[in-house]
Amino acid sequence: MANLLEDFRARGLVEHVSDESLGELFGKESVSFYTGYDPTAPSLQIGNLFAIITMRRLQMAGHKPVIIVGGATGMIGDPSGKNAERNLLSEEVIAANIAGQRKQLEGLLDFDCGANSAILLNNHDWLGKFSFLEFLRDVGKRFRMGEMLSKESVKKRLNSEVGLSFTEFSYQMLQAYDFLHLYRTHNVKLQLGGGDQWGNIVAGIELTRKCEAASVYGMVIPLVTDGQGKKFGKSEGGTIYLDPNITSPYQMYQYLLNSDDTSVLTYLKYFTFLSMEEIADLEQTIKDAPEKREAQKTLASEVVKIVHGTKGLEAAERATRIFFGEKIENLKDSDLTAIFADVPSVSIKKDELAAGIGAIDLLAMTPLYGSKGEARRALQQNGASLNNVKFESMDQVVSTSDLASESTLVLRKGKKNYCLVRVEG
């Protein structure tokens, strides 16, 4: 690209950059850059995806991603953007979390494309070698208390009721040393992070300048919020994770599909590789036919495909069609559990279903109907469905041949009220 930095600005990806000459550097050489993640959970969140997509943009432009999984810093906890100190994790939990995050990152960045292949490092490999006295002597002496105390994240916590422990206060030194170490060992010249990382990034730039008389750079991307200013990636059902075993592709799809009109264009610029012209066309559809939600559908499709691939997107789209009445058949129990995570369920014995159970008796077993009389009326009015297919008659008998998955039936009252029947034994 003629000017990658300007392209990033056009998409709104740049909140701060330490030096405008970074744009010239992008045009002159392949720049090794890094972003770090502390392994505080077994999966990265959809909010983390913004930085990962930005890394992928840089890699596609010929630059080299270096990803730090913070086996050392994860033991400390970054106070930036936090109102209270994190619980310290054990080495075993951190190791398991690193393994989960590594798998996700390897699916989102190219680790086998030649000179600018991504690499993944654990900062415990170098920070873990320091003794306390060595760190104070070799690193701590380079920091001045006035500068450390002036950091916004530090001031905010010092003025709060919970305060700030020395452990968290030291975090900025550890992250700063990461930058210095990566400059020395991998010629890393740029650190990329979220807006709340600016103070830590500047500390790394200054440490590298003092120790190596080298010019390195920092760039931060905006923190992502929704139209109400809430943190992106938080839903009523909890955090949206990248691991499909924690957050299904369908749940991610629905979360993105529900993006409001004021935010969806920003999300398209941040999280997709659509051109600005394509995004402008989608902006016009919001004005011309907002009820069609074409921008939201495009966002959901593009992001789910990036994270979960074509099969994940197909599963999410099929689950969506199910809620619009498509017949439910040949699914797995796990699929139905993900799709109907928030609906009630009841259980029956396998032998009971194998022998056959009448429609009225089956419906009356669920919280959808208060009595057999109510179930009978629903069947008379053609208002009850089995696996999204209307019951044929009040006398219909349901058996194991009607299962929608290995061990689940799906009952529906009206258009939107569901209940799962799980077969046991």
Disulfide bonds with the S-S distance in Angstrom:
none
